[in-house]
Amino acid sequence: MFVNQNADAYDRKTDTYIVAYIDLLGMTNRIKGTDRQLVMNKLYNLYTFSMKLTKDIQIEENQDIWFKIFSDNIIIVDFLGGV
């Protein structure tokens, strides 16, 4: 495989994905603000809801959908197929 017209020393394969990257903008400022407890509770609820939703969505037809949550970011990836 070639990357930017250079041989890939690791011989990585490529596939086709749809990727959604969600960044909750302003979370650091909100956490530092006066409503810190409320913001942290909302962030926790969003996280637990997302984890439950992940399990509900990943039924047999959707096994290729992956979720990753870190900090104030959520990534959703759906595998479309090999190249």
Secondary structure, 3 states (H helix, E strand, C coil): CEECCEECCCCCCCEEEEEEEEECCCHHHHHHCCCHHHHHHHHHHHHHHHHHHHHHHCCHHHCCEEEEEECCEEEEEEEEEEC
